[in-house]
Amino acid sequence: MIWVCRGRCHGDRPERVTWGDGDPVVMMHGSGPSWGEETWAEQRSLSDAYRLLLIDRRGFGDSPPAEGEDFEADAEDIAEVLGRGAHLVGHSYGGLGCLLAAARRPEAVVSLTVIEPPAFSLTTGSGASDDLAARLRAVFENPSTMGPERFWIGFLEAFGLEPADTGFDSWAAMASQLSAMDLVGSRQYGGSGCPSASL
């Protein structure tokens, strides 16, 4: 049975969307121009066998606003949704929140999957990780002076992506759409450097 339940945020609680029925899988998205339902759209077919609990991080979707990245708040939100036990999946900054939530409530984590969490302190000394961290640091040092389009191009180039990898015809088309969302220099980045967790 596939069903969808959309619970609007109340007070300071984040938005949660539920797809399907079965064993629970808590899924936390990263940053950028997407949130729960967009990030995990390709995994929706898993709701044939699992109950997918998608959390919109604070400042995204219908969740309450946020001032900058707050991985501890993400971890609290995730830990609350774990209930008596769930599989836990996180992407990028959502992966950092999942790691912290798993450390807080290991008994409630059936399995843990993190995809590209920027937990660079865990891989210090690895050439590839150190190189990526340096490229990202250069982009995040002062995004407000770069302008939104140059920021997004630099961010994606740091990962070695090409315009075709983004589904856009050119960097300019992709950057124009992303910059229209006013993510750079706002609640997420604030020009304060590359947010990452010291795990």
Beta strands, then each sheet from edge to edge (+ up, - down):
strand 1: 4-7
strand 2: 16-19
strand 3: 23-28
strand 4: 50-55
strand 5: 86-91
strand 6: 109-115
sheet 1: 1+ 2- 4+ 3+ 5+ 6+
end
